[in-house]
Amino acid sequence: MLRRYIIDQPTSRLAVWARRMALFSLAVAIITAIMVSFDLPEEVRPRLATFAAALVVAVFALMLAFAAFVVIWKDGLAGMGYALAAIGISLALIAYPAYLGVKAYKLPWIYDITTDPIDPPRYEALARIRPRDANPIIYAGLATAEQQAAAYSDIEPLEEDATPQDSFRAALAIVGKRRWRMVEARPPQSGRDGRIEAFRRSWIIGIRNDIAIRVRADQSGSRIDVRSSFRYGPHDFGTNAALIRALIDDIDDAIGNQKPERPATPPPKAKKAPPKGNQPSAKR
């Protein structure tokens, strides 16, 4: 009877460690995303450091996976599946930060965008809750305005023929629809602008955008100005400009969809009965 000998093919240790490191980086990234859901007060910097460490581990895992390919091809070892898994996980983690890096190279290093650089909406209620180590609440000035105009020339105020009250209600409805954290909402009155201040968090590591909306009476109706800025970091990767564009478009659509209030119709007048003396006599 013939005996069949099965020789175990050794597995590349580089491929095994590459997959281990890739899985570890994925676990750290997932834990960081879960931490965001708990809405910790201002733990942004530790989350950024943790997420950056996960990306560094993913890069090392990718390098080990490519080195494992060379060893597997040269020595005929097993572990091709481990190396492919490490490459897939690492690329999935690195792809979006790499995309942001390309955008950061092309876009100016600014973190504060507004539709009115000369008189930007002010952070009043937000200024009282922002930590001391956050970015300044005062708009950076002419240099930032010039960089914004060169990179985002389409960021302009929204002028509507609606009343300031109608524009304010539309803006407030859009902010509520987006589920941003409302800090202050002050409707416009005679001689006073309407103001909305809110902030939002990114869904990955919880970076906060502070948003201020100003509704001001205009000759044609009302003018809406928006300001959005990163609370931390010197670069917004175009996020604030994209947020303002979408917000302006949504407010414009909401104002256009508003139904004008119908004037109250007066109740129908009751018919007066003719006088008794003038009533025609019944025919006999």
Sequence and secondary structure as in RCSB ss.txt:
>XXXX:A:sequence
MLRRYIIDQPTSRLAVWARRMALFSLAVAIITAIMVSFDLPEEVRPRLATFAAALVVAVFALMLAFAAFVVIWKD
GLAGMGYALAAIGISLALIAYPAYLGVKAYKLPWIYDITTDPIDPPRYEALARIRPRDANPIIYAGLATAEQQAA
AYSDIEPLEEDATPQDSFRAALAIVGKRRWRMVEARPPQSGRDGRIEAFRRSWIIGIRNDIAIRVRADQSGSRID
VRSSFRYGPHDFGTNAALIRALIDDIDDAIGNQKPERPATPPPKAKKAPPKGNQPSAKR
>XXXX:A:secstr
          B HHHHHHHHHHHHHHHHHHHHHHHHHTT SS HHHHHHHHHHHHHHHHHHHHHHHHHHHHHHHH
  B HHHHHHHHHHHHHHHHHHHHHHHHHHHS S  EEES SSS    SHHHHHS TTS  SS   HHHHHHHHH
H TT   EEESS HHHHHHHHHHHHHHTT EEEEEE  BTTB EEEEEEEE TTT  EEEEEEEEEE SSSEEEE
EEEEESS S  TTHHHHHHHHHHHHHHHHHHH                  GGGS     
